[in-house]
Amino acid sequence: MKKILIVEDNDLNVDLLEQLLEDEYELFIANNGADGVEMATQKRPDLILMDISLPIMDGHEATRRIKAMAELEHIPIIALTAHAMNSDEEKARAAGCDDFMTKPLDDDLLFEKLDHYLDG
């Protein structure tokens, strides 16, 4: 079973993602960017769903730190954010995110992206 790390501080968003994904993927949850970096190091997920607005360390910095580690740099990171401006996507990609989705999430698009990165 493929492993997904969800780095998200909003409980409602975590619950939604768990409901959508728990039957097909092994899930790990981190509630802030610093824990996300630590959990990525420990669990070695196959993909990371990274919120951008996080406490302690934001998603940009967490992504930069994960992508800076040779043993983790190959892990696809999809940014999840309520910020939908083109500049927000550019910042996320500049930090190292492989893809970008806005909230509220489009379930079908999420599954398309997961299929692309995990099964493609």
C-alpha positions in Angstrom: 0.0 0.0 0.0 1.4 3.4 -1.0 2.0 5.9 1.8 0.8 9.5 1.8 1.9 12.1 4.3 -0.7 14.8 4.9 0.7 18.0 6.3 -2.3 20.1 7.3 -3.3 22.0 10.4 -7.1 22.3 9.8 -8.9 19.3 11.3 -11.8 19.5 8.8 -9.4 19.3 5.9 -7.6 16.4 7.5 -10.9 14.6 8.1 -11.9 15.1 4.5 -8.6 13.8 3.2 -8.7 10.8 5.5 -12.2 9.9 4.3 -11.2 10.2 0.7 -7.9 8.3 0.9 -7.8 5.9 3.9 -9.2 2.9 2.0 -6.5 3.0 -0.7 -3.5 4.5 1.0 -1.6 4.3 4.3 -1.9 7.9 5.7 0.3 9.8 8.1 -0.7 13.2 9.5 1.5 16.1 10.6 -0.2 19.3 11.9 2.7 21.7 11.2 5.6 22.1 8.8 8.3 21.1 11.3 6.5 17.8 12.1 6.0 17.3 8.4 9.7 17.4 7.7 10.4 15.0 10.7 7.7 12.6 9.6 8.8 12.6 6.0 12.3 11.6 7.2 10.9 8.9 9.4 8.1 7.4 7.3 9.5 7.9 3.8 6.1 8.5 2.1 5.4 7.9 -1.5 3.8 11.3 -1.8 3.2 14.4 0.4 0.1 16.6 0.4 1.5 19.9 1.8 -0.7 22.8 3.1 1.1 26.1 2.6 -0.2 28.1 5.6 1.0 26.1 8.5 2.1 26.9 12.1 5.7 26.7 13.3 7.1 26.3 9.8 5.1 27.1 6.6 4.7 24.7 3.7 7.2 26.5 1.5 10.0 26.1 4.1 9.0 22.5 4.9 9.1 21.7 1.2 12.5 23.3 0.7 13.9 21.2 3.6 12.4 18.0 2.4 13.7 18.5 -1.2 17.1 19.5 0.1 17.6 15.9 1.5 19.0 13.5 -1.1 17.0 10.6 0.4 13.7 12.5 0.1 14.1 14.8 -2.9 12.3 12.3 -5.2 9.1 12.4 -3.2 6.4 14.3 -5.1 4.9 17.1 -3.1 1.5 18.6 -4.0 0.8 22.0 -2.5 -2.7 22.4 -1.1 -3.8 26.0 -0.4 -6.7 28.3 -0.3 -4.5 30.9 -2.0 -5.4 30.7 -5.7 -3.3 33.4 -7.4 -0.8 32.6 -10.1 1.9 34.0 -7.9 0.9 31.5 -5.1 1.5 28.6 -7.5 4.8 30.1 -8.6 6.0 30.4 -5.0 5.0 26.8 -4.2 6.8 25.5 -7.3 9.8 27.7 -6.6 10.0 26.1 -3.1 10.0 22.6 -4.7 6.4 21.6 -4.9 5.8 19.3 -7.9 2.1 20.2 -8.2 -0.5 22.6 -6.9 -4.1 22.4 -5.9 -6.5 25.0 -4.5 -9.0 24.5 -1.7 -11.7 23.5 -1.6 -10.3 20.4 -3.2 -11.7 18.9 -6.4 -11.9 15.2 -5.4 -11.7 14.0 -9.0 -8.6 16.2 -9.7 -7.0 15.0 -6.5 -7.4 11.4 -7.6 -6.1 12.2 -11.1 -2.9 13.7 -9.6 -2.5 10.8 -7.1 -2.8 8.4 -10.0 -0.2 10.4 -12.0 2.4 10.5 -9.3 1.8 7.2 -7.6 0.8 4.9 -10.4 2.0 6.6 -13.5 
